[in-house]
Amino acid sequence: MSHANPTPNQPPPVDAVIDWPADTLPAMTTILALRRRWFSHDYSALRAEYEAATSNGRAPATQDEAEPLVQSLPSAPAFQWMHRHIQDRTWRLCERIVERRADEIAAAMQPTDDDLGTLEGTEDFQYPAYYTFDYHRQDGGIWRSDAGAAIYLLGARMIHVGRNSDFQLHDQLVDELELDSEPGRIVDLGCGFGKTTFSLKKRWPDAEVHGVDLAEPCLRLGRKMASARGLDIHWRQADMERLPDADRSTDLAVITMVLHEMPESAISNVLSEAYRILRPGGRLVILENRLIGDPFRDTLLKWYSQLIDEPYWEAWRHLDIVAMCGAAGFETAQQSRWYLAGTDGAAAEADPRRWCTPWGLTQATKGDLQ
Ligand SMILES: C[S@@+](CC[C@H](N)C(=O)[O-])C[C@H]1O[C@@H](n2cnc3c(N)ncnc32)[C@H](O)[C@@H]1O
């Protein structure tokens, strides 16, 4: 999908400033090579040890049974260490780049009269207690400063490097949605700097699109990036657990990669809020990680989340989100497996000798009479 930018081949200014200077490309390439080695070579070595240890035909049936065995494998400590090391190296590199360009980035993020859409912040905003923690081991997080938002953007681009500098995953998710009618009002909850929000506005340019997040620096960055893409979006600092939106005001609410950062009680509140603001027949869409159902790889995914400081990820994967949507009032809810186009995600998931981090797509609909 192309930008609404009048010069599509020209990089939008704020994105161009928050990018890799040429002399940092070798460092970036090294980190990416380490990452590839980790999920191919290192993963295969660990898997081979696991298969040898279970060759007596008594493979653990559950994740709880598998974990002590996996932990006892000779390569397990190095496998764990490497994952955390790669994460930390990634942030240090992104921090160095943002520090070097601090003035340019601050200037590029300054609001200007020609910015599109609106931005509503709140002075002395009260953050929920679970939030003021440095998720993903990003020192200082994404909500304290503009630099934090810029570091997060660089890190997010690096994770999806090569395929997602323009957020292909989010475009695909949104482009594949099948709704009964054109949505007039759309809310992206936990929008960050707007990856899904941009996709929503690009697919439905006539809709009123809102991005909601706790992190004001990300909203400011999102507005600048949206403006550079010609996207007129409303950005608002708010807690998804207590939305300012009116009852039955919204046709579509989307939540991508957010709920795994919340405790269960907060997730219940978010689902109730989404239900409240949706009109009868409105749709809630959630993209998140999920369990694989393979005790060995689910154990590694548990470590994966713990090692990069995701305190609620593992609990999230074991929640029954479909039942929770029902408890929040939704008439129908279902979850399906979701894969990024152009990858062999389904084949990787089906093959225990391959590493995978699987996506689950949950869609819930508010009843017409509700
Ligand atoms: C991993 S990011 C995902 C951002 C974006 N949805 C995406 O797909 O890239 C999680 C986002 O959720 C936001 N968030 C977490 N808890 C929130 C809450 N209670 N209310 C609003 N936003 C929240 C964080 O500030 C962060 O921007």
The ligand as an ORCA input file, in Angstrom:
! r2SCAN-3c Opt
* xyz 0 1
  C       4.533     -2.915     22.120
  S       3.748     -1.376     21.950
  C       2.656     -1.672     20.574
  C       2.400     -0.423     19.782
  C       1.541     -0.593     18.530
  N       0.196     -0.995     18.845
  C       2.166     -1.559     17.551
  O       1.485     -2.484     17.104
  O       3.328     -1.399     17.200
  C       2.624     -1.295     23.321
  C       2.010      0.071     23.465
  O       0.919     -0.006     24.401
  C       0.905      1.175     25.167
  N       0.137      0.917     26.391
  C       0.412      0.005     27.358
  N      -0.525      0.050     28.323
  C      -1.439      1.003     27.939
  C      -2.641      1.527     28.505
  N      -3.109      1.083     29.672
  N      -3.312      2.486     27.843
  C      -2.834      2.974     26.656
  N      -1.697      2.516     26.072
  C      -1.003      1.546     26.709
  C       2.392      1.460     25.379
  O       2.625      2.802     25.751
  C       2.963      1.107     24.016
  O       2.977      2.233     23.164
*
